[in-house]
Amino acid sequence: MGVGPRVNMGLADLEALALKVLLAGGLAPHQAQPIARSVALTEAAGSPSHGLYRIKGYVASVRSGRVSGAAQPQLHRVASGVVRVDGQNGFAPAAHALGAPVLIEAAKAHGIAALALTNCYHFSSLWHDLTPLVDAGLTCWAFTIGQCIVAPHGGKERLMGTNPIAFGWPRGEQDPFVFDFATSAVARGEIELMGHRGESLPEGWGIDAQGQPTRDPREALAGALLPFGGHKGSALSMMVELLAGPLIGEPTSRAAARLDNGDGGPPLGGELLLAIDPAVFGLGIGHPWLEQAEVFLAEARNQPGVRLPSDRRHAALAHSQRFGVDIAQSLLDELAALAA
């Protein structure tokens, strides 16, 4: 994972490899295909913590019997603007693939709509979940709980997940404005990869099992991560616990952790997606007030040293589509063994 020789692969080859390993690992095609697409694009976008590295966890959770690799998600229209997809103990990408088109349709019809993904296991990037929504011209948000590994501000015990938040703003023909970040100081996957690379953590990222500050990734994984921004990040993390947990009838991250068997796969975790069609306010593409958004974003980018949150991701994707992605040979060997 980042150490030793690397192999350059095109995006299509990345997706094909991911699909091959997932199918060999016991996932049905309708479960495996959206995962393969997600991990390939995320790897190409420069986020290896949510890329091919995640495939091992997906396969492990199916082989342990905790997750159903053949689950058929079920869609329910809870209200005119509210959609729920029951993942039937499968993975979130398959549930999202079923629900996202209906969410788009509902938001276009009613101006605002919500989609709850329930009874499923979540491991993927939220920005990827928002992509079809912003491509459809919708402003949108996504929230999900993560593996219970974060202590609240001032505390020393795990209570919350990494609990990411994502937001998307459509920009017509331009690349959309999308951010996606954990409310912990860093995503758990990044800590795992830093441990593999023998790197130390910055101060303030984690505490050990005794609640003392640590810069050792393995000690932090045995103890707890900390929220970003102190009490502010802690409050946002608690908000996500409530929105993606009790609000949609799903467990909090600590309750979900009690059901985990330690196979290394994704946690049980709901996801809430919200979408607004700007047209409900009479603000279609090209409307003067939406043009003000472009002025605002341009003024931000014009300041030396400033980039928009999504600029790095869009640039990485464009580079990867042209030149391919370098993957550690050690990771490819692990995936080959899984496929065998």
VENKAMO-V184499 format. One record per residue. PHI is phi as a letter, one per 30 degrees, with the letter a starting at -180 (NA if undefined). Layout:
PHI
PHI
This chain:
NA
j
c
j
d
b
b
d
b
d
d
d
d
d
d
d
d
e
d
e
d
d
d
d
d
j
d
d
e
d
d
d
d
d
d
e
d
d
d
d
d
d
d
d
d
i
b
d
d
c
c
e
e
d
e
e
d
e
d
d
d
d
d
d
i
d
c
d
d
c
e
c
e
b
c
b
d
d
a
e
c
b
b
b
c
d
d
h
i
c
c
d
e
d
d
d
d
d
d
e
d
d
d
e
d
d
d
d
d
c
j
b
a
b
b
c
c
b
h
b
c
c
b
c
d
d
d
d
d
d
e
d
d
d
d
d
i
c
d
a
b
b
b
a
d
b
e
d
b
c
d
d
e
i
c
b
c
e
b
b
d
d
h
d
b
b
b
b
b
d
b
i
d
d
d
d
d
b
b
a
b
d
d
d
e
a
d
e
e
d
d
d
d
d
d
d
d
i
c
c
d
d
d
i
c
a
b
d
d
c
i
c
e
b
c
c
e
d
d
d
d
d
c
a
d
c
d
d
i
i
d
d
d
d
d
d
d
d
e
d
e
d
d
c
c
e
e
c
i
c
d
d
d
d
d
d
d
d
c
d
c
i
d
i
d
d
d
d
a
d
b
c
c
c
b
b
c
e
d
d
c
i
c
d
e
j
d
e
d
d
d
d
d
d
d
e
d
d
d
d
d
d
d
e
i
c
b
d
e
c
d
d
d
d
d
d
d
d
d
d
d
d
c
i
b
d
c
d
e
d
d
d
d
d
d
d
d
d
d
d
